[in-house]
């Protein structure tokens, strides 16, 4: 259990750390990154406080981790997965003052009968996009599903569809959740063929982005491309790139953050995987201690651990 809890802590802290540091280069091109960070970006204190970024305090995370916590706190409250509670948490969060919210998520959560009919609403918004909308708003929060001791695929599918109905979004969430679950509970990850097989169950368009992630050169992913920034498969490719190629948590964190594009989301997903792979103790203390709301993460970790212990004793 000690090793499992260390990896769960690594996953949850990894998500928040990637999110918080990734904010520093979110939406930036290579030229802008070079201009704002001539010495590179390594620490939260390096984050350039422009009009967008100064809305957050140094060491805070964005909507990516906020929504992950919506899921986690619902599961802890119910001692299991109740989709209505999760949907209600999403709605309550959106009706507050969320610091950033994706367009798809905003449209879905702002419909009046969302909590009563989340899947119907989610599907409606997807169909209104002519079934082309496949943003990364579900993938950014799915790391917590990988910490669940069982029914990971089913939970990943349903929790994704609460806001994002496209099969590319669903497949992305299942891949990341199953990968994290395997790293935590089996102490080894998924192979290329494992990931390929999951992708084929949901949408064959996922395959090309899995293949892109195999290249050692992160520039192959073209994460700064404006047309595909925020696309669920672009984020998936970044996360898998870190899984295949990062030599340490910090190595992967900095590579993804310095690649720009939708860096907070890319790094949140990638670093959740790296946290599960390398464990909490392998994350440099400065990144953990620098999170200003880390007590919220510790409460979630305790809650998840209690659920796992209770199930283990049944």
N, C-alpha and C positions, 0 to 999 in steps of 0.2 A: 504493500500500500504506500510506503514511503516514496518509492520511485514514481508511482502513479500520480500521487499528489504533487510531487515536484514538477512533473510534466504538465499537469493541469495548471499549476501556478505559472509555468513557463508560457503556456498557451495564452492565458488571460493577460498576463503582464506583457507578453510579446505583442499582442494585438494593440494594447494601449500605447506602448512605446513606439511602435511603427507609426501609428496614427498621429501621435503627438509630434514626433520629429519630422514625419512626412509632410505635415502642415507647412513646414519651412520652404518646401519647393513645390507645393501643390500648384498646378497650372503653369509652371515655368518651363521655358525652353532652355536649351543648352546655353544660349547666349545670355539669357537672363540669370541663370544660375551662376555663370562665370562672373557676371557683373555684380550680383548681390553677395556672392560668396567667393571672393578671390582666393581665399585660403581654404575653401571647402566648408561644408557644414558637417559638424560632428556632434555638437551638443545642443540641447534645447536653447541655451543662452545665445547661440549663434543665429537664431531665427530672425530674419529681417522683418522689422515691424512696419510693414506697409499698411495701407488702408484695410486690406482684407485680413491680414494676419494679426493686427493689433486688437481685433475683437476678442481674441483668446489670450488668457494669461500664459506666460511661459510655463510649460510643463502640463498644459491642459490638452485633452484630446477633443476630437470633433464628433459629429453625428454618427460616425462609424461605430465607435465604442459606446456611445450613448444607447444606440439601438441594440447592440449586443447585451448591454446591461438590462434593457427592457425584457429581453428573452430570459436571461439568467434569473432576474428577480421574480419573474412570473413562475418559473419552474421551482424555485426555492419556496415560494409562497404556497404552491399547490402540491409540493413534494412529487412533482411529476409534470408531464407536458399537457397543459390545457390550452388549446389554441385560442379560445375566447379570452382568456386572461392575457395571453401574449398580445392579441389584437387590441385589447383595451389599454394595455401599457403603451403600445405604439400610438394609439389615438391620444391618450393623455399627454404623452411626450410632444406630439405634433401640435396639440392645442396650447401648449405652454409657449416657451420662447426658445425653440431649438436653434442651436448654433450651426446652421447649415442643414439643408434637407434636400435630397435629390428630387428632380421633377416628377419622376414616376411615383415615388413614395408620397410626395406632397399631394398629387392628384388623387391617389387611392385613399389616403387617410382623411382627406377633407370631404369625402362624400358622407352624407348624413347617416346612412345605414351601414357604414363600414363594419362596425363591431358585430352586428347581427348577421351580416352576410359578407364576410371578408373575401371569400373565394370568388363570389359572384362579382364583387366590385373590382377585384384585382383582374379578373378575366375581362371585364368590360373595358377597363383602361387599356389593357393590352390590345384588345380587338380594335379599339379606337385609334391605336397607332398602326393599324393595318397589319398587326402581328409582327411588327418590326422592332418594337421597343424591347431592348435587352440590356438594360443598365446594370451596373454593379452594386446597386443598393441592397440587394439581398445577400450577395456574396460577402460584402464588407462586414456583416454581422454574424456569419454562420459559424465562426470558430467555436463558439460555446457549444454548439450541437455536437461537435466532435468529442467533447468531454463527457457526453452522456454515456452511461455504461451499456446501453442496449438500444435497439430500434433506431439506429442512427440514420439510415437511409430514409426511412419513413418520416422521421422528424425533419430531416433536411428538406425533403420534398414539400411537406406541408407548411413549414415555417417560411420557406422561400415563397410559396404561392400566396401567402398572406398579403404580399404586395407585388410580387414579380411573377407573372404567370408563364413567361416565355420558357420553352424547354431548354434553351441555352443557359438561362439563369438557373433553372432547376438542376441541370447537369453539373454546372459549375459548383453549386452549393454541395451537391452530393459528393463530388470528387474531393473538395477541400475538407468537408466534415469527416468522410471516411478515412482520408489520409491522416488527419489529426488523431482520430480515434485509434487507428492502427499504431501510430507512434506512441500514444499514451498507454494503451492496454496490451499491446503485443511487443512493444519495444523495437519494432522495425516498421518501415514505411511501406508504401505501395510501389510496385514495379511499373515500368512503362506500360506493360501489357495489362496490368490491373486497372490502371487509369484509362487506358484505351477502351477496355471492355465496359467500364462505367459510362464513358462518353457515348459509346454506340447505343446504349440503352435509351439515351435521351435526345441526342442530336448529333449527326455526323459532322456538322460544322465545327464542333469542338476540337476535332482531331488535328486540324491544321495548327491550332494555337498550342496544343500539347507539343507538337513537333517543333514549333518555333522555340519553345522553352528549352529544348535540348542544346541549342547553340551556346557555347561558352561566352560569346560576346553579347552582352545585354543590349547593345545597340540594335541587334537584329530584331528586337521586339518592337522598336519604334514607339516607345511609350509616350513620346511627346507629340505624336500625330494628333492634330486637333480634331480630325474627323472621327477618330475611334477612341478618343479619350473618354473614360467613363463607361466603356463597353465591358460587359461582364467577362468576355473571353480574353480581352486585353489584360484585365486584372488577373485572371486565372493564369495566363502565360507568365506574368511577372512573378506570381507566387510559386509556380512550379519551377521557374528559373532559379529562384533562391533555394528551393528544396534540392534541386539537382547539384547546384554549383557552389553554394556558400560554404566556406570552410569553418565558419563560426557564426554565432548569432550576430555579433557586431559586424562582421564582414558582409553578411547578407543585408542587414539593416542599412548600412551606409551605401551599398551598391544600389539598392532600390530607391532610397531617398535621393541620391545624387543623380538618378536617371530622370527625375522630373516627371512631367505629365500629371496624372491623378495620383500623386505620390503618397498622400495620406492614406488613401484606400489601398493602393498597391502594397504599401509597407505594412498596413494593418493586417492584411491577409497573409502576406509573406512571413511576417514576423510571428504571427500566431503559429504558423507551421514550424518555423525555426525554434520557437519556444518549446513546442512539443517534441521536437527532434533533439535539441541539446539540453533542455531542462532549465528550470528557473535559476539554479545555482550557476549556470554558465553565462547568464546575462550580467554584464558589467553593472556594478552597484550604482554608478552615477545615473544610469538610465532608469533604474527602479526608484531610487531615492528622489529623482528629479520630478516624478509625477506628483502633482500637487493634490490629487484626489485619490491617491493609492489606497486609502482606507476603504473606499467603496469596492475596490478590487479584492481586498483582503476579506471583506464581508461575504462577497460572492464566492470566493474560494472556500471559505469555511462552510457556507451553505451547500455548495456542490459536494464537498467532501462528506458532509453529514448524510446526504442522500445516498451516496455511494456506499458508505459504511453501513447504513441501515439495510440496503439491499443485499449487501454481502453477508449480513447476519440472519437473513431470512431462512 
